[in-house]
Amino acid sequence: MSRPKNVYLVNFPSYKPDPSRMCTREIFLQIASQTGKFSDETLAFKKKILERSGIGNMTYGPKSLMENPAENGNMEEARKETEGVIIGAVDELLAKTGVKPKAIGILVVNSSLFNPTPSLSAFIVNHYKLRSNIFSYNLGGMGCSAGLISIDLAQKLLQVEPNCYALVVSTENITLGWYVGNDRSMLLTNCLFRVGGAAILLSNRSSDRSSSKYQLVRTLRSHQVDDNSYNCIMQKEDEFQHVGVKISKNLMVVAGEALKTHITALGPLVLPMSEQLLFLATSVARKIFKMKINLYIPDIKLAFEHFCIHTGGRGVLDGIEKNLQLNEWHMEPSRMTLNRFGNTSSSSVWYAKLAYSEAKRRIRKGDRICQIGFRSGFKCSTVVWRALKTINLNPTLDKNPWIDEIDNFPVQVPQDAPIAF
C-alpha cells in the first residue's frame, strides 16, 4: 500500500459583502414587515428570537430581499446572489495564491438548499474556464457541515491524483431559502442565516508545503441513524404550501447525542494516552465492577489549541461549550462570528476560527485546530489541521474579513439585546 499523500491548505478567503448589504436587526424586521407575508404575532416572535440570538447589527443580507423583498424571491435573483458570493471568494483566492485556473484538477462545491441546473460547480468551471477533464462535484442537501464533508471528499480525491490542486467552495443561498409563512417551527432560519461563503485551496504538491498555512491531519464523520434524528431538521411545506426548513424542539437533544457519539469516536484518534486510560478505567469500574463512580470525561482541550465551531446559533454554541468543557477564549471566535456575520451555514467554520484567530495573531506553528460542524440527517463532522507556520497578517497587505476591524472585538454580547422596532 502506498503512503498517504500529505494535503495542505494553501489559503481560504471568506467572502465579505459590500457594506451596502449590511443588515441590522432593525432593518431585518423592517424587511420582514414590508413583505406583507407575516402576521403581527410572527413579527413579534422574530423580534424575540433576534433579541436572544447573539446576532449583532453588522451581518449581511442579499440584494434581492433588501431592495424589493416582496418581489425578488426568484431563481434569477438567487443565481445573482450565489454567483456573486462565489466569484468574490474565488477571485480573492486566485489573487492571493497566484494559482492559475487551469492548474486546478479537483472542484467540490456545496450549497444545501440552492441547487440549480446547470450546477454551481458547472458555473465555476465555465466562468473560470477550468480544464475540461477536471473532477467536478456538487454537493446538495447536506446541511451546515457540508463544507467539512467537501474537505473530506477533496482530500480523498487528492490521494489518487498526483501533484494536484483542489478547490472547495462553500456557500448557501438566502434568497430562495426565505420562508414566507407563519409556522413558528420554520422561522428560525430566516432570523439566523445570512450571506456568506468561502473558497479553500488544497494541494498535495510537496513544493506547496512552504507556502501553505496548514496541513490536514484527519477528517471524521458520524451519522445518527434513527427517525428522531432524521426528522429534527426537515425542508418541507407548511399547511399553506410555503416551503421552509422545519426545526423540531428536540434539536439540541439530538445535537448533544450526536456530539457525544462523535467525540467518542474522535477521542481515541487525538487524545493523549493518559486521558484514554482514565476514561477506560472508569468505564470498566462502572460496567464490570458496578462501582458507583462518575464516568471520566476526557479533556478534549488537551488535543487541540483552537476550536472552529459552526455558528448554528447561541443555543448550539452554549451546548458545545458545556459538553466539551471549553472556556470563553476557545468560544470567542465562534461567538464573535455569530455576532458579526450571523449563521453563514457551511462557510461559518472558516470565518469562525481560522480567519478570526489569524487576524488576532493567535495561530502559532504547530497549533492543532479542530473544526466542528452539524447538519441535518443528523450528522456531525470534524476536520483537524496543524499550523505549518506562525500566522502574522499584515493589516495593509493581507485581506481578511476581520483584519480592518479586529481591534473592535471581542464585544460583549448580552443574553437579551432589545430591538427598537
VEXVOSE-267470 format. One line per 10 residues: for each residue x, y, z of N, C-alpha, C, O. Coordinates in steps of 0.2 Angstrom, whole numbers. Atoms other than C-alpha are relative to their C-alpha. Layout:
BEGIN
X/Y/Z/X/Y/Z/X/Y/Z/X/Y/Z  ... $
END
This chain:
BEGIN
4/-6/0/0/0/0/4/6/0/9/7/4  -4/-6/1/7/17/-5/-1/5/6/-7/4/9  0/-4/-6/10/30/9/-5/6/-2/-5/9/-8  4/-6/2/-4/43/10/3/6/-1/8/8/2  -3/-7/2/-1/60/2/-2/5/5/-7/5/8  2/-6/-4/0/75/13/-4/5/-4/-3/6/-10  4/-5/3/-13/88/10/0/6/4/0/6/10  -1/-7/-3/-10/106/13/-6/5/-2/-9/5/-7  5/-6/1/-22/121/15/4/6/-2/8/9/2  -4/-5/3/-14/134/4/-3/7/3/1/11/5 $
4/-6/-2/-27/148/8/-7/-1/0/-10/-6/-3  7/1/-1/-45/151/12/-4/6/1/-7/8/6  4/-6/0/-53/168/8/-7/-1/2/-11/-6/-1  7/0/-2/-70/171/17/-3/6/-3/0/12/-2  3/-5/4/-82/182/7/-2/5/5/-6/4/10  3/-5/-4/-86/199/14/-4/5/-5/-1/8/-9  4/-4/5/-100/208/5/1/7/1/4/10/5  -1/-7/0/-101/226/1/-4/3/6/-9/0/8  4/-3/-6/-106/237/16/-7/2/-2/-11/3/3  7/-2/1/-122/242/7/-4/-6/1/-10/-5/1 $
4/6/-1/-128/224/10/0/-1/8/-3/-6/10  0/2/-7/-126/226/29/-7/1/2/-11/5/1  7/1/-2/-142/221/38/0/0/7/1/-5/11  1/0/-7/-145/227/55/-6/-4/2/-10/-6/-2  6/4/-2/-158/218/66/-6/4/-1/-12/1/-3  6/-4/1/-170/233/64/-2/0/-7/-8/-1/-9  1/0/7/-168/233/45/-3/-7/-2/-7/-8/-6  3/7/1/-171/214/45/-8/0/2/-12/-3/-2  7/0/-2/-188/216/54/-4/5/-4/-10/3/-6  3/-5/4/-192/231/43/-2/-4/-7/-7/-4/-10 $
1/4/6/-189/219/28/-6/-5/0/-10/-6/-4  5/5/-1/-200/206/35/-7/3/0/-11/0/-2  7/-3/0/-214/218/38/-2/2/-7/-8/2/-8  2/-2/6/-213/225/21/-2/-5/-5/-6/-4/-10  2/6/4/-216/208/13/-7/-1/0/-10/-3/-5  8/1/0/-234/208/19/-2/-7/1/-7/-8/1  1/7/0/-232/190/22/-1/-2/7/-4/-8/9  -1/2/-7/-230/189/41/-5/4/4/-6/10/4  5/-3/-5/-243/192/55/4/4/5/10/3/6  -3/-4/-5/-240/204/69/3/-5/5/8/-3/8 $
-2/5/-4/-238/189/80/7/-3/-2/11/-4/2  -6/2/2/-225/182/69/6/5/0/12/3/2  -5/-5/0/-215/198/68/2/1/7/8/2/8  -2/-1/-7/-215/199/87/4/-6/2/9/-5/6  -4/6/-2/-209/181/88/7/1/-3/12/-1/0  -6/-1/4/-195/185/75/4/5/5/10/4/6  -4/-5/-4/-190/200/86/3/-3/6/8/-2/8  -2/4/-6/-189/189/101/6/-4/-1/10/-5/3  -6/4/1/-178/177/93/6/4/-1/12/2/1  -6/-4/2/-166/190/86/3/3/7/9/4/8 $
-2/-4/-6/-165/199/103/4/-5/5/8/-3/8  -3/5/-4/-159/182/111/5/-4/-4/8/-9/-1  -4/4/5/-149/176/96/7/0/1/11/-4/-1  -7/-1/0/-132/183/99/2/3/-7/8/5/-7  -1/-3/7/-133/191/81/0/7/1/-4/10/5  -1/-7/-1/-127/209/80/-3/4/-6/-7/1/-9  3/-4/5/-131/223/68/5/1/-6/4/6/-10  -4/-1/6/-117/221/55/0/-7/-4/5/-8/-8  0/5/5/-122/205/46/-2/2/-7/-4/8/-8  1/-1/6/-126/204/28/-6/-3/-3/-7/-9/-2 $
6/3/3/-142/201/18/1/1/-8/5/4/-10  -1/0/7/-144/198/-1/-4/6/-3/-9/9/0  3/-6/4/-148/212/-13/-7/-1/-1/-11/4/0  7/1/2/-164/204/-18/-5/2/5/-10/6/5  5/-1/-6/-173/204/-1/1/7/3/-4/10/5  -1/-7/-3/-165/221/5/-3/5/-5/-6/10/-2  2/-6/5/-171/231/-11/-7/-1/-1/-11/4/-2  7/1/2/-188/223/-15/-2/-7/3/-3/-12/-1  1/6/-3/-192/209/-3/-6/-3/-2/-7/-10/-1  7/3/2/-210/206/-9/0/-3/-7/-4/-7/-8 $
0/2/7/-205/203/-27/6/-5/-2/6/-8/-7  -6/3/2/-187/196/-28/2/-7/2/8/-9/1  -1/6/-2/-188/179/-21/0/-5/-6/-5/-10/-6  1/5/6/-185/170/-38/7/-2/-2/12/-1/1  -6/3/2/-172/160/-47/5/4/-3/11/3/-1  -5/-5/3/-164/174/-56/4/4/5/10/4/5  -3/-4/-6/-161/184/-40/5/-5/4/10/-3/7  -4/5/-4/-155/168/-31/7/-1/-4/12/-2/0  -6/1/4/-142/165/-45/5/6/1/11/5/2  -4/-6/-1/-136/183/-44/4/0/7/9/1/8 $
-2/0/-7/-134/181/-25/6/-5/1/12/-3/3  -5/6/-1/-124/164/-25/6/1/-5/12/0/-3  -5/-1/5/-114/168/-41/5/6/3/11/6/2  -4/-6/-3/-108/185/-33/4/-2/6/10/0/6  -4/3/-6/-103/176/-17/6/-4/-3/12/-3/0  -5/4/3/-93/163/-27/5/4/-3/11/2/-2  -6/-4/3/-84/175/-38/4/4/4/10/5/4  -3/-4/-5/-80/186/-24/5/-4/4/11/-2/5  -4/4/-4/-72/172/-14/6/-3/-4/11/-3/-3  -5/3/4/-63/163/-28/4/5/-4/10/3/-4 $
-5/-5/2/-56/179/-36/5/2/5/11/2/3  -5/-2/-5/-48/183/-20/5/-6/1/11/-4/2  -5/6/-1/-41/165/-18/5/0/-5/11/-1/-4  -5/1/5/-33/165/-35/5/6/0/10/5/-1  -5/-6/-1/-26/183/-32/5/-1/5/11/0/5  -4/1/-6/-19/178/-15/5/-6/-2/11/-5/0  -5/6/1/-11/161/-21/4/1/-7/9/-2/-7  -4/-1/6/-6/166/-39/-1/-7/-4/2/-8/-9  1/6/4/-13/149/-45/-4/1/-6/-9/5/-5  3/-1/6/-19/148/-62/-6/-5/0/-6/-10/2 $
6/5/0/-37/141/-65/1/-7/-3/-1/-12/-1  -2/6/3/-30/128/-77/4/-5/4/4/-11/2  -4/5/-5/-19/121/-63/-5/-4/5/-2/-8/8  5/3/-5/-35/116/-53/-2/-7/-3/-5/-6/-8  2/7/2/-38/97/-55/-7/-3/3/-10/-7/0  5/2/-4/-52/95/-42/-5/6/2/-2/11/4  5/-5/-2/-68/105/-39/-5/-3/4/-9/-7/2  6/3/-4/-80/102/-25/-4/6/3/-1/11/6  5/-5/-2/-95/114/-22/-5/-2/5/-8/-8/3  6/2/-4/-108/113/-8/-4/6/1/-2/12/3 $
5/-5/-2/-124/123/-6/-6/-5/1/-8/-9/-3  5/5/-3/-138/114/4/-6/1/-4/-9/-4/-6  7/-1/2/-154/122/-2/0/2/-7/-6/1/-10  1/-3/7/-150/130/-19/5/-4/-4/11/-4/-4  -4/4/4/-145/118/-32/-3/0/-7/-7/-4/-9  3/-1/6/-149/125/-49/3/-5/-6/8/-8/-4  -2/4/6/-147/117/-67/2/5/-5/-3/9/-7  -6/4/-2/-133/119/-73/2/1/7/0/6/10  -2/0/-7/-125/116/-56/5/6/1/7/9/-3  -4/-5/-2/-115/128/-46/8/-2/-2/12/3/-4 $
-7/2/2/-99/118/-50/1/1/-7/6/3/-10  0/-1/8/-103/119/-69/1/8/-1/5/10/-6  0/-7/0/-105/138/-66/8/2/1/10/6/-3  -7/-2/-1/-87/139/-59/4/-2/-5/9/1/-8  -4/3/5/-80/128/-72/0/5/-6/5/6/-9  1/-4/6/-87/139/-86/3/7/1/6/10/-3  -2/-7/-1/-84/156/-78/8/1/0/10/5/-2  -7/0/-1/-66/152/-74/4/-4/-5/10/-4/-5  -3/4/5/-63/141/-89/5/-5/2/11/-5/0  -4/5/-3/-56/127/-79/1/-5/-5/-3/-5/-10 $
-1/5/5/-49/112/-88/-6/-5/-1/-9/-6/3  6/4/2/-61/101/-97/0/-7/3/-5/-10/4  0/6/-3/-55/85/-88/0/0/8/2/-4/11  0/-1/-8/-57/92/-70/-5/-5/3/-11/-6/0  5/4/-4/-65/81/-57/-4/5/4/-2/8/8  4/-5/-2/-80/91/-53/-6/-3/4/-9/-7/1  5/3/-4/-93/88/-39/-4/6/3/-2/11/5  4/-5/-3/-108/97/-32/-4/-3/5/-9/-7/3  4/3/-6/-115/93/-15/-6/4/2/-5/10/3  6/-3/-2/-133/97/-10/-3/-3/5/-3/-9/6 $
5/2/-5/-145/95/4/4/-3/6/1/-7/10  -4/3/-5/-131/91/16/1/4/6/5/2/11  0/-4/-6/-133/105/28/6/4/2/10/5/-2  -5/-5/-2/-122/116/38/7/-2/1/12/2/1  -7/2/0/-107/105/39/3/-3/-6/7/-7/-7  -2/3/6/-106/101/21/7/3/-2/10/-1/-6  -6/-3/2/-91/112/19/6/-5/3/11/-6/0  -5/5/-2/-81/99/30/-1/-6/-3/4/-10/-4  0/6/4/-88/85/20/3/1/-6/6/-4/-9  -3/-2/6/-82/94/5/8/-1/1/11/-3/-4 $
-7/0/-2/-64/95/13/1/-8/0/7/-10/-3  -1/7/0/-66/76/16/1/-3/-7/5/-7/-8  1/3/7/-71/72/-2/7/2/-4/10/-2/-7  -6/-2/4/-57/83/-9/7/-3/2/11/-5/-2  -6/3/-2/-43/75/2/0/-7/-2/6/-10/-4  0/7/2/-49/58/-3/2/0/-8/6/-5/-10  -1/0/7/-48/63/-22/8/2/-1/11/-1/-5  -7/-2/1/-31/71/-19/5/-6/2/11/-6/0  -5/6/-1/-24/54/-13/1/-4/-6/6/-8/-7  -1/4/6/-26/47/-31/2/4/-6/3/2/-11 $
-2/-4/5/-22/62/-41/7/4/2/7/8/7  -7/-3/-2/-3/67/-41/1/7/-2/-2/9/-7  -2/-7/2/3/85/-40/-6/4/-2/-6/6/-8  6/-3/1/-14/92/-39/-3/5/4/-1/5/10  4/-5/-4/-24/107/-33/-7/-2/0/-10/-4/-5  8/1/-1/-42/105/-26/-3/7/2/0/10/7  4/-6/-2/-54/120/-25/-6/-2/3/-10/-6/0  7/1/-4/-68/119/-12/-3/6/1/0/11/4  4/-6/-1/-82/132/-12/-6/-2/4/-10/-6/3  5/1/-4/-94/133/2/-5/6/1/-2/11/2 $
5/-6/0/-110/144/2/-7/-3/1/-8/-9/2  7/1/-1/-128/145/5/-4/5/-3/-2/11/-3  4/-5/3/-142/154/-3/-6/3/5/-10/-1/7  5/-3/-5/-154/166/7/-6/2/-4/-12/1/-2  6/-2/4/-165/172/-7/-5/-5/-1/-11/-3/0  5/5/1/-174/156/-11/-1/-4/7/-5/-8/7  1/3/-6/-172/150/7/-4/4/5/-6/2/10  5/-4/-4/-183/164/14/-7/-3/0/-10/-4/-5  6/3/-2/-198/157/22/-5/5/1/-4/10/4  5/-5/0/-214/167/19/-7/-2/4/-12/1/3 $
6/2/-4/-226/158/31/0/2/7/5/6/9  1/-2/-7/-231/160/49/1/-6/5/-1/-6/11  -2/6/-4/-226/142/56/6/2/4/11/2/2  -6/-2/-4/-215/146/71/6/-5/0/12/-3/0  -5/5/0/-205/130/69/4/1/-6/9/-2/-7  -3/-1/6/-200/136/52/3/7/-1/6/9/-6  -2/-7/0/-195/154/56/7/1/2/10/6/1  -7/-1/-3/-178/151/64/5/2/-5/10/6/-4  -5/-1/5/-168/150/48/0/7/-3/5/10/-4  1/-7/2/-175/167/42/4/5/5/7/9/3 $
-3/-4/-5/-169/175/58/8/-1/1/11/4/2  -7/1/-1/-151/167/59/4/0/-6/10/2/-5  -4/1/5/-145/164/42/1/7/-4/-3/11/-5  -2/-6/4/-135/177/32/4/-1/-6/7/-7/-6  -4/2/6/-125/179/16/7/-1/2/10/3/7  -7/1/-1/-108/172/16/3/-6/-4/-1/-9/-7  -3/5/4/-96/160/8/8/0/1/11/4/3  -7/1/0/-78/153/7/3/-4/-6/-1/-8/-8  -3/4/5/-66/147/-6/7/-3/3/11/1/6  -6/3/-3/-52/135/0/4/-4/-5/1/-8/-9 $
-5/3/5/-37/129/-10/4/-5/4/8/-3/8  -4/5/-3/-30/112/-5/5/-2/-6/4/-2/-12  -5/3/5/-14/104/-13/4/-6/3/4/-6/9  -5/6/-2/-4/88/-12/7/0/-3/10/-5/-2  -7/-1/3/11/95/-20/5/2/5/4/7/9  -5/-1/-5/26/94/-9/3/7/0/5/10/5  -3/-6/1/33/110/-16/-5/6/3/-2/11/4  5/-5/-3/17/119/-9/1/1/8/-2/5/11  0/0/-7/21/115/9/3/6/3/0/9/8  -3/-6/-3/32/130/12/-4/6/0/-4/11/4 $
4/-6/1/19/142/6/-7/-1/2/-11/4/2  7/1/-3/4/134/14/0/2/7/5/2/11  2/-2/-7/-4/138/31/0/-6/4/2/-5/10  2/5/-4/-10/122/37/1/-7/-3/1/-7/-10  0/7/2/-8/103/35/-6/-4/3/-7/-3/9  6/4/-2/-23/92/35/2/-6/4/6/-10/2  -2/6/-5/-22/79/50/-4/-6/-1/-2/-11/-2  5/5/1/-38/70/49/-7/3/-1/-8/8/0  7/-2/0/-56/70/45/-4/-5/3/-2/-11/3  5/5/-3/-71/61/53/-7/2/0/-9/8/1 $
7/-2/0/-89/60/51/-4/-6/4/-2/-12/4  4/5/-3/-103/51/61/-7/2/-1/-9/8/-2  7/-1/3/-121/49/57/-5/-3/6/-4/-9/7  5/2/-5/-136/47/70/-5/-4/-5/-9/-1/-9  5/4/5/-147/33/62/-6/-2/4/-7/-7/7  6/1/-3/-164/35/70/-5/5/-3/-3/10/-5  6/-4/2/-181/43/65/0/7/3/-1/12/0  0/-6/-3/-180/56/78/6/5/-2/4/11/-3  -5/-4/3/-163/62/72/-1/2/-7/0/8/-9  1/-1/7/-168/61/54/-5/6/-1/-4/10/-6 $
5/-5/1/-183/72/56/0/6/4/-4/11/3  0/-6/-5/-177/85/68/2/7/-4/0/12/-2  -1/-6/4/-172/97/53/-2/-3/-7/1/-7/-10  3/2/6/-183/95/38/-2/5/-5/-6/10/-2  3/-5/5/-186/106/22/-7/-3/-2/-8/-9/-4  7/3/2/-205/104/19/-5/6/-1/-2/12/-1  5/-5/1/-221/114/15/-4/0/7/-5/-5/10  5/0/-6/-232/121/29/-7/-1/-3/-8/-3/-8  7/1/1/-251/120/29/-2/4/-6/-7/2/-9  2/-4/5/-252/134/16/5/-1/-6/5/3/-11 $
-4/2/6/-239/126/4/6/5/0/9/5/-6  -6/-4/0/-225/138/9/6/-4/2/6/-7/7  -6/4/-1/-208/130/8/5/3/5/6/9/5  -5/-3/-5/-196/132/23/3/-6/3/2/-12/2  -3/5/-4/-185/122/35/-3/0/7/-2/4/11  3/1/-7/-194/115/50/6/-3/5/9/-8/3  -5/2/-6/-183/113/66/-4/-2/6/-8/2/9  4/3/-5/-190/102/79/3/3/7/8/5/8  -2/-3/-7/-190/107/98/6/-4/3/9/-2/8  -5/5/-3/-178/92/102/6/1/-4/11/-4/-3 $
-7/0/4/-164/98/90/6/0/5/11/-3/4  -6/0/-4/-152/102/105/1/-7/3/7/-8/4  -1/7/-2/-155/85/112/3/-5/-5/8/-8/-3  -2/4/5/-152/77/96/8/2/-2/12/-2/-2  -7/-3/1/-136/88/93/4/-3/6/10/-4/4  -4/3/-6/-130/83/111/2/-7/-1/8/-9/0  -2/7/1/-131/65/107/4/-1/-6/9/-6/-5  -5/0/6/-123/67/90/7/2/2/12/-2/0  -6/-2/-2/-109/76/98/4/-5/5/10/-6/4  -3/5/-5/-106/63/112/2/-6/-5/8/-9/-4 $
-2/6/5/-106/49/98/6/2/-4/11/-2/-4  -5/-2/4/-94/59/88/7/0/4/12/-2/2  -6/0/-4/-82/63/102/3/-6/2/9/-7/3  -2/7/-2/-82/45/107/5/-3/-5/9/-6/-4  -4/2/6/-75/41/90/6/4/-1/11/1/-3  -6/-4/1/-63/55/89/5/0/5/11/0/4  -4/0/-6/-56/54/106/6/-5/-1/12/-2/0  -6/5/1/-45/38/103/5/2/-5/11/0/-5  -4/-2/6/-38/46/87/4/6/2/10/8/-1  -4/-7/-1/-32/63/95/2/1/8/7/5/9 $
-1/-1/-7/-32/62/114/7/-3/3/9/-9/0  -6/4/-3/-16/58/124/-2/-6/4/-8/-7/6  2/6/-3/-15/41/131/-2/0/7/-6/-4/9  2/0/-7/-16/46/149/-8/2/0/-11/-1/5  7/-1/0/-34/53/145/-4/-6/-2/-9/-7/1  4/6/2/-39/37/136/0/-5/6/-5/-8/6  -1/5/-6/-33/26/151/-5/2/5/-8/-2/8  5/-2/-5/-43/37/163/-7/-2/-1/-11/-4/3  7/2/2/-59/35/153/-1/-7/0/-6/-9/2  1/8/0/-56/16/151/-1/-2/7/-5/-7/8 $
0/2/-7/-53/14/169/-6/1/4/-9/-4/7  7/-1/-3/-69/22/175/-5/-3/-4/-10/-5/0  5/4/4/-79/14/161/0/-7/3/-5/-10/4  0/7/-3/-73/-3/167/-2/-1/7/-6/-6/8  2/0/-7/-76/1/185/-7/0/1/-10/-3/5  7/-1/0/-94/6/181/-3/-6/-3/-8/-9/0  3/5/4/-98/-8/169/1/-7/3/-3/-11/4  -2/7/-2/-89/-23/176/0/-1/7/-3/-6/10  0/1/-7/-87/-20/194/-5/4/4/-6/4/10  6/-3/-2/-103/-10/196/1/5/5/-2/6/10 $
-2/-5/-5/-94/4/206/-4/6/-2/-5/8/-8  4/-6/0/-104/20/209/4/6/-1/5/10/4  -5/-5/1/-92/32/202/-2/4/-7/-5/1/-11  2/-4/7/-94/46/188/5/-2/-5/11/-3/-4  -4/1/6/-88/42/171/5/5/-1/3/11/-2  -5/-5/2/-72/51/167/-1/3/-7/-1/0/-11  1/-3/6/-75/64/154/7/3/-3/10/7/0  -6/-2/2/-59/66/144/1/8/-2/-4/11/-4  -1/-7/1/-52/84/142/2/1/-7/8/0/-9  -1/0/7/-53/87/123/5/6/-1/8/6/-6 $
-5/-5/1/-43/103/126/7/-2/0/11/2/-3  -6/2/0/-28/93/128/2/-2/-7/8/-3/-9  -2/2/6/-29/88/110/0/5/-5/4/5/-11  0/-6/4/-32/105/102/1/7/3/0/7/9  0/-7/-2/-27/123/104/-6/4/-2/-7/9/2  5/-4/3/-41/130/94/-6/-4/-2/-5/-10/-5  6/3/2/-59/126/90/-4/4/-5/-5/10/-3  4/-3/4/-69/131/75/-7/-3/0/-8/-8/-3  6/3/-1/-87/128/79/-5/4/-4/-6/10/-5  5/-3/4/-101/130/67/-5/5/4/-7/3/9 $
4/-5/-4/-111/146/72/-8/-1/-1/-11/3/-4  7/2/2/-128/137/71/-5/5/4/-11/5/3  4/-4/-4/-135/149/85/3/0/7/7/-4/9  -2/-1/-7/-132/154/103/-1/-7/4/4/-9/7  1/6/-3/-140/138/109/5/-6/-2/7/-9/3  -4/5/2/-129/127/99/7/1/3/10/-3/5  -7/-2/-3/-113/136/105/0/-1/7/5/-4/10  1/2/-7/-119/135/123/1/-7/1/4/-9/6  0/7/-1/-122/117/121/7/-3/-1/9/-8/3  -6/3/1/-105/113/114/5/2/5/10/-1/7 $
-4/-2/-6/-96/124/127/-1/-4/6/4/-6/9  1/4/-6/-104/114/141/2/-7/-1/6/-10/3  -2/7/1/-102/97/133/8/-1/0/10/-6/2  -7/1/0/-84/99/129/4/4/5/11/4/5  -3/-4/-5/-80/110/144/5/5/-3/11/5/0  -5/-5/2/-72/124/134/-1/6/4/-6/7/7  0/-6/-3/-68/141/140/-2/6/-4/-3/5/-10  2/-6/4/-73/159/134/5/1/-5/3/3/-11  -5/-1/5/-56/160/125/-1/-5/-6/-1/-2/-12  1/5/5/-60/144/115/-6/2/-4/-6/1/-10 $
7/-1/3/-78/150/111/0/7/-3/-4/8/-7  1/-7/3/-74/168/107/0/1/-7/-4/5/-10  1/-1/8/-71/166/88/-6/-2/-2/-9/2/-7  7/2/2/-87/157/86/-5/5/2/-10/6/-2  5/-5/-2/-97/169/96/0/7/-3/-5/10/-5  0/-6/3/-90/184/88/-2/-1/-8/-4/4/-10  2/1/7/-93/176/71/-7/0/-1/-10/3/-5  7/-1/0/-111/174/75/-3/7/1/-7/9/-2  2/-7/-1/-112/192/81/1/4/-6/-3/8/-8  -2/-4/6/-103/199/66/-3/-2/-7/-5/2/-11 $
2/2/6/-108/188/52/-7/-4/0/-9/-6/-6  6/4/0/-123/178/58/2/-7/-2/8/-9/-2  -1/7/2/-125/160/53/1/-1/-8/-4/0/-11  -1/0/7/-117/158/36/0/-7/-3/4/-9/-8  0/7/2/-120/139/35/6/-3/0/10/-2/5  -6/4/1/-106/128/29/6/4/0/12/1/2  -6/-4/1/-94/143/27/2/3/7/7/6/8  -1/-3/-7/-95/148/46/6/-2/3/9/2/7  -6/3/-4/-81/137/52/6/4/-3/12/4/0  -6/-3/3/-69/147/40/0/7/3/6/10/4 $
0/-6/-3/-75/164/47/2/-1/7/6/4/10  1/1/-8/-76/157/65/7/0/3/8/3/8  -6/1/-4/-59/152/70/6/2/-4/10/6/-2  -6/-1/3/-46/152/57/1/8/-2/6/11/-1  -1/-7/3/-49/169/49/0/5/7/4/10/7  0/-4/-6/-53/177/67/6/-1/3/9/4/5  -7/1/-4/-38/169/75/6/2/-3/11/5/0  -5/-3/4/-27/174/61/1/7/1/6/10/2  0/-8/0/-32/192/62/2/2/7/5/7/8  -2/-1/-7/-30/191/81/8/-2/2/10/-1/7 $
-7/3/0/-12/183/78/0/-5/6/5/-5/10  0/5/-5/-16/168/89/3/-6/-3/4/-11/1  -2/7/3/-11/154/77/8/0/0/11/4/-3  -7/1/0/7/148/81/2/-7/-3/-2/-11/-4  -2/6/3/17/135/72/-1/-6/4/1/-6/10  1/6/-4/12/118/77/-7/-1/4/-9/-6/6  6/0/-3/-5/123/84/-5/-5/-4/-4/-6/-10  5/5/3/-19/110/81/-7/3/1/-9/6/6  7/-3/1/-36/116/75/-5/-5/-1/-4/-9/-6  5/5/1/-52/106/76/-6/4/-2/-9/9/1 $
6/-3/3/-67/112/65/-5/-5/1/-5/-11/0  6/4/-2/-84/105/71/-6/3/-3/-7/9/-3  6/-2/3/-100/105/61/-5/-5/1/-4/-11/2  6/4/0/-118/99/62/-4/1/-6/-3/6/-9  4/0/5/-130/95/49/-6/-4/0/-6/-9/5  6/4/0/-147/88/45/1/-7/-1/6/-8/-5  -1/7/1/-149/70/45/0/-5/5/-4/-10/4  -4/-5/-3/-142/70/59/7/-2/0/8/-7/2  -6/2/1/-124/71/56/5/5/4/3/11/5  -5/-4/-3/-108/78/65/7/-2/-4/8/-7/-6 $
-6/1/4/-91/81/56/5/4/4/4/9/7  -5/-3/-2/-74/86/61/6/0/-5/7/-5/-8  -6/-1/4/-58/92/52/5/2/4/4/7/7  -5/-2/-5/-42/93/61/6/2/-5/8/-1/-9  -6/-3/3/-27/104/55/5/1/5/4/2/11  -6/-2/-4/-10/108/61/4/6/-4/5/5/-10  -3/-6/3/-2/125/58/7/-1/-2/11/-4/2  -6/1/3/13/125/47/5/6/2/11/5/1  -4/-6/-1/19/142/52/-4/4/5/-10/4/6  3/-5/-4/15/156/64/-3/5/-5/1/8/-9 $
4/-4/4/2/167/56/0/7/2/-2/9/7  0/-7/-1/6/186/56/-2/4/-5/2/6/-10  3/-4/5/-6/195/45/3/7/0/3/11/5  -1/-7/1/-1/212/38/-6/4/-1/-9/3/-7  7/-4/1/-16/224/40/0/3/-7/-6/4/-9  0/-4/6/-11/234/25/1/-5/-7/-1/-2/-12  -1/4/6/-7/219/13/-4/-6/0/-6/-8/-5  4/6/0/-17/204/19/-7/1/1/-9/5/5  7/0/0/-35/203/15/-3/-5/4/-2/-11/3  3/5/-5/-46/195/29/-6/3/2/-6/9/3 $
6/-3/-2/-64/198/33/0/4/7/-5/8/8  0/-3/-7/-59/203/51/5/6/0/5/10/5  -7/-3/-1/-42/212/48/-1/8/1/2/10/5  1/-7/-1/-49/230/47/-4/2/5/-5/8/7  4/-2/-6/-60/229/62/2/-5/6/-2/-4/11  -1/5/-5/-52/215/73/1/3/7/0/0/12  -1/-3/-6/-47/228/86/-6/2/4/-6/3/10  6/-2/-3/-65/231/90/-3/-6/3/-9/-6/6  3/6/-3/-68/213/95/5/-3/5/11/-2/4  7/2/-1/-72/204/106/-5/5/3/-2/10/6 $
5/-4/-3/-88/213/111/-4/-4/5/-5/-10/4  5/3/-5/-100/210/125/-6/-2/-3/-9/3/-6  6/2/3/-115/200/119/-5/-2/5/-4/-7/9  4/2/-5/-129/201/131/-5/-5/-1/-6/-7/-7  5/6/1/-142/187/134/-6/2/-4/-9/-1/-7  6/-3/3/-156/199/129/2/7/-3/3/11/2  -2/-6/3/-152/213/117/-6/3/-3/-8/2/-9  6/-3/2/-168/224/115/1/3/-7/6/6/-9  1/-3/7/-173/230/97/-5/5/0/-11/4/2  5/-5/0/-181/246/94/-4/-1/-7/-2/2/-12 $
4/2/6/-195/240/82/-7/0/2/-12/-1/-2 $
END
